[in-house]
Amino acid sequence: MLITDCHIHIQPYDMFKAGPMEVMKKARGGFDDIIEYCRSPKALLKYLDSVGVERAMLINYVAPEVMGLTGEINQWVVDYCKENPKRLLSCGSVHPRHSHNVQADMEHIARLGIRMIKIHPPHQLLYANDYVNGVKELATIYRVAEQEGIPVMVHTGTSIFPGARNRFGDPLFLDDVAVDFPKLKLLMAHGGRPIWMQTAFFLLRRHKNVHLDISGIPPKLLLQYFPRLEEIAYKTLFGTDWPSPGVKDIRQNMNEFLALPLPQQVKDQILSKTALQIWPE
């Protein structure tokens, strides 16, 4: 079985603002190891081997106000993933307020071969559907991604980083996006954790093009939040959010997920098959 972690944060931490870096360092031990993984794809691949993960999506996005990350992350993640593009999957971003030409920047992302776009409303300080409020550039991001067949992951739920605005994290705003861009593959990161899980489940059942990323949800609590997970397993992806605060180790998350009282075929679907449908080898 080819296991994919669809959500890990391998990023250029030298771009981070002081506040987010302080949160990261205080939240976990061994942060020097994380820095090394971000500098060395070979070191990261060795770690992924040790925890039994074949492929990982490396989450990067433009969020200068909250995190400090700029548009340079796109080339950074593409260069990083060149070490082994079959195992290291690139996620990039265009910010509608920090791009002089969103259309051109999105076309550039497509040429770079980036495998996913990330929208992070609480960190980018916008609603997922803000194109209905005049941010037309956001519609351009979705439209080009839809045309190019690039999935879009949208953070749903809360964030503890300084400056994050959690009102933007309500997944209900994805309802418009799913309706207006029906051929766009949408991934709800974190399933609205911990406030909007019922909203997330409704959207998953309503829209064929909406998928669930279970990263950032303690696996032991997963069936409390999504008691009918088995019904949506065919559109659910395993992810950890490692090394974010609260996620100590990918293997620990995987072991806790495997211990859940779910049929093996459901576990296989979530750990491997859904991701292979979205990002074939």
Legacy VTK file of the C-alpha trace (Angstrom):
# vtk DataFile Version 3.0
C-alpha trace
ASCII
DATASET POLYDATA
POINTS 281 float
0.000 0.000 0.000
1.363 3.403 -1.042
0.677 5.713 1.908
0.429 9.458 1.278
0.522 12.147 3.935
-1.344 14.895 2.117
-0.405 17.664 4.547
3.055 18.281 6.019
4.697 21.665 6.560
8.124 21.589 4.955
8.719 25.273 4.382
11.462 27.929 4.168
11.376 28.781 7.861
13.870 31.587 7.319
10.940 33.515 5.808
8.820 33.150 8.960
7.991 36.160 11.086
9.190 36.083 14.686
5.752 35.321 16.184
5.031 32.120 14.219
8.606 30.913 14.735
8.273 31.375 18.487
5.033 29.368 18.493
6.678 26.545 16.535
9.753 26.383 18.753
7.761 26.412 22.000
5.257 23.819 20.813
7.654 21.008 20.122
11.033 19.593 20.962
13.625 18.741 18.344
12.937 21.778 16.226
16.514 21.672 14.932
15.592 18.383 13.231
12.665 20.104 11.504
14.960 22.838 10.232
17.291 20.171 8.859
14.401 18.436 7.061
13.478 21.778 5.486
17.052 22.266 4.295
17.644 18.716 3.088
15.133 16.692 1.064
17.387 13.662 1.522
16.980 13.981 5.303
13.213 14.312 4.929
12.991 11.244 2.706
14.956 9.263 5.281
12.480 10.381 7.950
9.494 9.462 5.741
11.038 6.009 5.246
11.324 5.607 9.016
7.613 6.335 9.552
6.328 4.308 6.621
5.166 7.143 4.358
5.819 6.838 0.634
4.596 10.252 -0.532
4.048 13.616 1.152
2.453 16.861 0.030
4.618 19.795 1.128
2.269 22.632 2.090
3.397 26.143 1.156
1.341 29.283 0.667
1.738 33.053 0.414
0.820 34.792 3.693
3.112 37.764 4.318
0.945 39.501 6.933
0.582 36.564 9.327
3.387 34.105 8.531
5.866 36.132 6.487
5.762 33.794 3.473
6.026 35.456 0.054
5.590 34.333 -3.542
9.144 32.957 -3.468
7.772 29.814 -1.842
6.605 28.491 -5.226
10.061 28.189 -6.737
11.413 27.043 -3.361
9.051 24.080 -3.091
9.497 23.092 -6.746
13.284 23.077 -6.339
12.998 21.101 -3.092
10.779 18.438 -4.661
13.185 17.886 -7.561
15.064 15.509 -5.258
12.300 12.936 -5.779
9.150 14.311 -7.456
7.354 10.968 -7.232
7.539 11.064 -3.440
7.653 14.781 -2.689
4.581 16.608 -3.987
4.637 20.382 -4.315
1.977 22.737 -2.989
2.161 26.433 -3.826
0.084 29.560 -3.826
-0.893 32.870 -5.353
-2.261 35.541 -3.032
-4.903 37.721 -4.730
-3.742 40.837 -2.863
-0.017 40.254 -3.365
0.135 39.564 -7.073
0.390 42.138 -9.862
-1.007 39.639 -12.366
-2.838 36.661 -10.862
-3.571 35.090 -14.250
0.114 35.130 -15.210
1.220 33.897 -11.800
-1.232 30.993 -11.919
-0.102 30.074 -15.426
3.491 30.153 -14.141
2.537 27.788 -11.311
1.039 25.414 -13.862
4.251 25.525 -15.918
6.303 24.807 -12.798
4.313 21.604 -12.346
3.038 22.442 -8.869
0.651 19.666 -7.792
-1.702 21.651 -5.543
-2.712 25.222 -4.668
-3.277 26.259 -1.041
-5.760 28.886 0.107
-5.436 29.690 3.817
-8.260 32.104 4.754
-7.251 32.753 8.421
-3.648 33.481 7.360
-4.382 35.193 4.036
-7.122 37.263 5.690
-9.921 36.558 3.246
-12.977 34.366 2.875
-12.753 31.377 0.547
-15.528 32.927 -1.565
-14.369 36.546 -1.431
-14.698 36.805 -5.202
-18.405 37.455 -4.490
-17.261 40.472 -2.438
-15.153 42.030 -5.193
-11.877 40.078 -4.885
-12.121 38.957 -8.514
-8.528 37.735 -8.501
-9.588 34.873 -6.231
-11.995 33.648 -8.902
-9.090 33.715 -11.354
-7.095 31.417 -9.059
-9.950 28.921 -8.908
-10.702 29.165 -12.627
-7.123 28.551 -13.760
-6.717 25.695 -11.259
-9.922 24.150 -12.590
-8.759 24.517 -16.200
-5.321 23.090 -15.437
-6.630 20.237 -13.293
-4.729 21.410 -10.199
-6.502 20.602 -6.901
-7.030 23.423 -4.422
-6.710 22.844 -0.681
-8.507 25.336 1.556
-7.730 25.607 5.261
-10.925 25.274 7.286
-11.087 25.674 11.037
-9.006 27.588 13.517
-5.380 28.676 13.757
-3.384 29.579 16.859
-0.673 31.624 15.120
-0.380 35.308 16.041
-2.436 37.520 13.734
-4.628 34.720 12.360
-8.287 35.720 11.934
-10.381 32.675 12.685
-13.675 34.042 11.397
-12.327 33.305 7.912
-12.035 29.585 8.734
-15.713 28.640 8.443
-15.956 25.991 5.682
-19.453 27.147 4.683
-17.863 29.705 2.365
-16.624 26.773 0.282
-20.214 26.076 -0.710
-20.069 28.930 -3.235
-16.717 27.742 -4.587
-17.960 24.185 -5.084
-21.055 25.461 -6.917
-19.237 28.007 -9.089
-16.310 25.729 -10.007
-17.880 22.253 -10.214
-14.909 20.605 -11.935
-12.386 21.919 -9.419
-11.103 19.354 -6.928
-11.445 21.004 -3.507
-9.776 19.642 -0.368
-11.032 20.867 2.994
-7.978 20.849 5.213
-8.730 19.882 8.829
-12.473 19.418 8.299
-13.397 22.665 10.058
-11.636 21.683 13.268
-12.823 21.992 16.007
-15.876 24.231 15.555
-17.386 23.485 12.134
-17.183 19.702 11.676
-20.916 19.306 10.956
-20.694 22.002 8.295
-17.754 20.199 6.727
-19.638 16.891 6.680
-22.644 18.551 5.013
-20.430 19.989 2.270
-18.770 16.623 1.694
-22.121 14.964 1.172
-23.516 17.772 -0.960
-20.671 18.342 -3.417
-18.990 15.701 -5.550
-15.889 17.868 -5.949
-15.250 18.439 -2.214
-12.832 16.172 -0.337
-11.718 15.904 3.288
-8.149 16.171 4.592
-8.098 14.817 8.173
-4.806 16.482 9.097
-4.678 18.445 12.320
-7.426 16.312 13.866
-6.197 14.049 16.693
-6.860 10.573 15.245
-8.286 9.362 18.571
-11.032 11.970 18.207
-11.669 11.486 14.499
-14.767 9.315 14.865
-16.194 11.661 17.476
-15.970 14.511 14.992
-16.943 12.413 11.958
-18.950 9.416 13.247
-20.049 8.623 9.673
-16.514 8.724 8.295
-16.999 5.395 6.554
-19.627 6.994 4.282
-17.137 9.567 2.997
-13.979 7.438 3.019
-13.880 7.448 -0.793
-13.221 11.203 -0.690
-11.109 11.355 2.487
-7.314 11.681 2.619
-4.879 10.897 5.394
-2.776 13.831 6.521
-1.051 14.844 9.734
-0.207 18.593 9.660
3.241 17.609 11.006
5.301 19.345 12.370
2.663 21.891 13.384
2.003 22.463 17.104
0.331 19.407 18.592
1.576 16.950 15.941
4.691 15.322 17.335
5.270 12.498 14.884
3.711 11.171 11.684
4.064 7.551 12.802
2.211 8.227 16.039
-0.684 9.752 14.116
-0.723 6.838 11.713
-0.720 4.263 14.510
-3.615 6.020 16.225
-5.518 6.114 12.934
-4.875 2.416 12.315
-6.225 1.635 15.799
-9.637 3.104 14.979
-12.531 0.610 14.720
-12.868 0.930 10.956
-12.845 -1.778 8.273
-9.432 -2.345 6.732
-10.679 -1.340 3.294
-11.770 2.010 4.708
-8.342 2.566 6.251
-6.657 1.619 2.964
-8.884 4.051 1.087
-8.019 6.951 3.373
-4.314 6.162 3.731
-3.652 5.507 0.077
-6.362 5.178 -2.548
-8.034 8.595 -2.381
-4.702 10.385 -2.763
-3.774 8.161 -5.707
-7.028 9.139 -7.395
-6.187 12.831 -6.973
-2.422 12.592 -7.654
-1.725 9.465 -9.708
1.844 8.188 -9.662
LINES 1 282
281 0 1 2 3 4 5 6 7 8 9 10 11 12 13 14 15 16 17 18 19 20 21 22 23 24 25 26 27 28 29 30 31 32 33 34 35 36 37 38 39 40 41 42 43 44 45 46 47 48 49 50 51 52 53 54 55 56 57 58 59 60 61 62 63 64 65 66 67 68 69 70 71 72 73 74 75 76 77 78 79 80 81 82 83 84 85 86 87 88 89 90 91 92 93 94 95 96 97 98 99 100 101 102 103 104 105 106 107 108 109 110 111 112 113 114 115 116 117 118 119 120 121 122 123 124 125 126 127 128 129 130 131 132 133 134 135 136 137 138 139 140 141 142 143 144 145 146 147 148 149 150 151 152 153 154 155 156 157 158 159 160 161 162 163 164 165 166 167 168 169 170 171 172 173 174 175 176 177 178 179 180 181 182 183 184 185 186 187 188 189 190 191 192 193 194 195 196 197 198 199 200 201 202 203 204 205 206 207 208 209 210 211 212 213 214 215 216 217 218 219 220 221 222 223 224 225 226 227 228 229 230 231 232 233 234 235 236 237 238 239 240 241 242 243 244 245 246 247 248 249 250 251 252 253 254 255 256 257 258 259 260 261 262 263 264 265 266 267 268 269 270 271 272 273 274 275 276 277 278 279 280
